[in-house]
Structures are given as C-alpha cells and as structure tokens.
Amino acid sequence: MSATTKPATVRVYQLKVSLRDITPMIWRRLLVTNDTTIAQLHDVLQIAMGWEDLHLHQFRIHGKAYGIYRDGGISFADNPHHVVLTDFKLRKGERFVYEYDMGDFWQHDIRLEDVLPLDVSKHYPVCTAGDGDCPPEDCGGSWGYMSLMEERCSWSALHDAREDMAVVAQRLLDWYQGGPRPTYDDDEFSAALERMRERLENAPSTFNRRTVNAALRQIQIRKRKETPWGFLHIPPKRCSKLFP
C-alpha cells in the first residue's frame, strides 16, 4: 500500500476481538477510528487484551500480512505507520485475524460489528465491553492455558493454596499478637510464600476496563503529537506501567 490515506470522513469502527480456542470466551469490544494505523491497532489490542508485547505478531487482512517489524522477525511489505483501517474498505460483519506469539500462536478473531459516526465529545480508542482475563505469557497457547486453568482449579490445587495461605496468615497473626516476627529462616513459612508467588506469576492478567481505558487514553494523547492522524509506536507495557 502507498503512503497513509486520510479518510475524507472519519468514522468509528466497532470491533469485537475474541481469542480462539478458549472457553469461556475471552473477548473485548473496541471503538477505534477508521484512520487508525496498523501500528496503532497493534498497541490497542495488546493493551485491551492484557498482553505484554514480548513476542512477534502479525495481522492477516485480505490474505496479506501486516505488522511492526522487529529485528530478526517477520518482514512486512508495508509500513505499519502508513496503512490505516480505511484502506481495507472493510464491510460490516467482515473479519480479519491478529496473531501474537508465533510459539504459543494466539489467534484473535476481529470482526467489524458496526460503522458509527464520529462523536467529537468522546475519546478514541476506547474499550466499551469485554470479559475474560488474559492468559499469562508463555503458557503454551490455548491448550496449555486450558490445562493450566484446569490444574489450578482442581480440588487438590485449591486445597494446597488454602493451606499455604493459612500458614502465612497464622504466622502474621502470631506476630501481631506479640509473637516472633516471621522470617525466611522458617522453612514452612518461606516455602508457602514461594508457592504463593509462583501461583501469582502464572495467573491470568485480570481484565479491568477502567485500567485498559486509562492506558488507551495515553495512546490517544500521544496520537496528537506525531502526524495529523498518526502516532509513534508506544510499547503497551510502558503504558500499562502508568496504570498498574
């Protein structure tokens, strides 16, 4: 595609993004303007879903690949900062795919649900709805994640987690009531803490629409500082650190 084509009339695309092969469904509903670039949409999806932008990615639209080039990664024929959504002339109901992490191979189905008039009183992009927490990075893809969740939700796993919490809580209660301060010299206490830490590290990233929109708002602010309708690539992890 050639240099960015600014649409004659800015419209708002209502997109529904859903992660394939996951039950219950993990999905987000987004409003983005049709002058959104491929680079921008990548950032929006990373933030909205809850990914950390640690891996390669690509969009597949009308049989062609688009994305942001990373050293040693996938090469793309078009500059992602110059290709905008309106270039594809998408029709309502049409779908395309966003792939993230070519090892775990997360596939996101993106469907254009509606084309809306621009509301100048609102900020775009924005997440209007969604459900489901984001899988942890490097968990083995959809099947690995489903196995992980099945294991974490088993009776034995829940019992072990409860026992670890009881150990830690009892040590803290004893200290509060005048007993010795818990230290890592206490093997039972330190082992329980370590197992709790590991569970948190492998836990899904909680979906919070307010936090997502706060990070997306930072993208919208940056958007004004580059071209009249574009902005530089901002790693989503940097945005998310602003709103932990």
ZIQUI-V212633 format. One record per residue. N is the residue number from 0. RES is the residue in three letters. OMEGA is omega in whole degrees, 0 to 359 (* if undefined). Layout:
N_RES_OMEGA ; N_RES_OMEGA
This chain:
0_MET_181 ; 1_SER_180 ; 2_ALA_184 ; 3_THR_176 ; 4_THR_179 ; 5_LYS_181 ; 6_PRO_179 ; 7_ALA_178 ; 8_THR_180 ; 9_VAL_177 ; 10_ARG_179 ; 11_VAL_177 ; 12_TYR_172 ; 13_GLN_184 ; 14_LEU_170 ; 15_LYS_183 ; 16_VAL_179 ; 17_SER_181 ; 18_LEU_183 ; 19_ARG_169 ; 20_ASP_177 ; 21_ILE_175 ; 22_THR_354 ; 23_PRO_186 ; 24_MET_172 ; 25_ILE_187 ; 26_TRP_176 ; 27_ARG_172 ; 28_ARG_187 ; 29_LEU_170 ; 30_LEU_178 ; 31_VAL_178 ; 32_THR_183 ; 33_ASN_172 ; 34_ASP_176 ; 35_THR_179 ; 36_THR_175 ; 37_ILE_179 ; 38_ALA_178 ; 39_GLN_183 ; 40_LEU_176 ; 41_HIS_180 ; 42_ASP_180 ; 43_VAL_181 ; 44_LEU_178 ; 45_GLN_181 ; 46_ILE_184 ; 47_ALA_181 ; 48_MET_182 ; 49_GLY_177 ; 50_TRP_183 ; 51_GLU_179 ; 52_ASP_182 ; 53_LEU_190 ; 54_HIS_178 ; 55_LEU_181 ; 56_HIS_169 ; 57_GLN_169 ; 58_PHE_171 ; 59_ARG_184 ; 60_ILE_181 ; 61_HIS_175 ; 62_GLY_182 ; 63_LYS_182 ; 64_ALA_177 ; 65_TYR_177 ; 66_GLY_179 ; 67_ILE_181 ; 68_TYR_173 ; 69_ARG_182 ; 70_ASP_179 ; 71_GLY_184 ; 72_GLY_183 ; 73_ILE_176 ; 74_SER_181 ; 75_PHE_183 ; 76_ALA_187 ; 77_ASP_177 ; 78_ASN_184 ; 79_PRO_178 ; 80_HIS_181 ; 81_HIS_181 ; 82_VAL_181 ; 83_VAL_185 ; 84_LEU_182 ; 85_THR_178 ; 86_ASP_185 ; 87_PHE_180 ; 88_LYS_181 ; 89_LEU_177 ; 90_ARG_181 ; 91_LYS_182 ; 92_GLY_181 ; 93_GLU_183 ; 94_ARG_167 ; 95_PHE_189 ; 96_VAL_172 ; 97_TYR_181 ; 98_GLU_182 ; 99_TYR_180 ; 100_ASP_185 ; 101_MET_173 ; 102_GLY_177 ; 103_ASP_174 ; 104_PHE_175 ; 105_TRP_179 ; 106_GLN_180 ; 107_HIS_173 ; 108_ASP_181 ; 109_ILE_182 ; 110_ARG_175 ; 111_LEU_183 ; 112_GLU_184 ; 113_ASP_173 ; 114_VAL_188 ; 115_LEU_174 ; 116_PRO_179 ; 117_LEU_175 ; 118_ASP_186 ; 119_VAL_179 ; 120_SER_182 ; 121_LYS_178 ; 122_HIS_178 ; 123_TYR_2 ; 124_PRO_179 ; 125_VAL_175 ; 126_CYS_184 ; 127_THR_180 ; 128_ALA_178 ; 129_GLY_178 ; 130_ASP_177 ; 131_GLY_178 ; 132_ASP_182 ; 133_CYS_176 ; 134_PRO_176 ; 135_PRO_177 ; 136_GLU_173 ; 137_ASP_181 ; 138_CYS_177 ; 139_GLY_178 ; 140_GLY_186 ; 141_SER_181 ; 142_TRP_177 ; 143_GLY_180 ; 144_TYR_179 ; 145_MET_178 ; 146_SER_179 ; 147_LEU_181 ; 148_MET_178 ; 149_GLU_179 ; 150_GLU_182 ; 151_ARG_184 ; 152_CYS_178 ; 153_SER_181 ; 154_TRP_181 ; 155_SER_179 ; 156_ALA_178 ; 157_LEU_177 ; 158_HIS_179 ; 159_ASP_179 ; 160_ALA_179 ; 161_ARG_179 ; 162_GLU_179 ; 163_ASP_178 ; 164_MET_180 ; 165_ALA_178 ; 166_VAL_181 ; 167_VAL_180 ; 168_ALA_181 ; 169_GLN_179 ; 170_ARG_180 ; 171_LEU_178 ; 172_LEU_178 ; 173_ASP_179 ; 174_TRP_180 ; 175_TYR_182 ; 176_GLN_175 ; 177_GLY_180 ; 178_GLY_181 ; 179_PRO_177 ; 180_ARG_180 ; 181_PRO_179 ; 182_THR_179 ; 183_TYR_173 ; 184_ASP_176 ; 185_ASP_186 ; 186_ASP_182 ; 187_GLU_179 ; 188_PHE_183 ; 189_SER_179 ; 190_ALA_178 ; 191_ALA_178 ; 192_LEU_181 ; 193_GLU_178 ; 194_ARG_177 ; 195_MET_178 ; 196_ARG_180 ; 197_GLU_178 ; 198_ARG_180 ; 199_LEU_180 ; 200_GLU_182 ; 201_ASN_181 ; 202_ALA_175 ; 203_PRO_177 ; 204_SER_186 ; 205_THR_177 ; 206_PHE_177 ; 207_ASN_187 ; 208_ARG_179 ; 209_ARG_178 ; 210_THR_178 ; 211_VAL_183 ; 212_ASN_175 ; 213_ALA_178 ; 214_ALA_178 ; 215_LEU_178 ; 216_ARG_177 ; 217_GLN_176 ; 218_ILE_181 ; 219_GLN_178 ; 220_ILE_179 ; 221_ARG_183 ; 222_LYS_183 ; 223_ARG_191 ; 224_LYS_180 ; 225_GLU_177 ; 226_THR_179 ; 227_PRO_180 ; 228_TRP_180 ; 229_GLY_176 ; 230_PHE_180 ; 231_LEU_179 ; 232_HIS_179 ; 233_ILE_180 ; 234_PRO_181 ; 235_PRO_181 ; 236_LYS_178 ; 237_ARG_178 ; 238_CYS_184 ; 239_SER_179 ; 240_LYS_177 ; 241_LEU_184 ; 242_PHE_184 ; 243_PRO_*
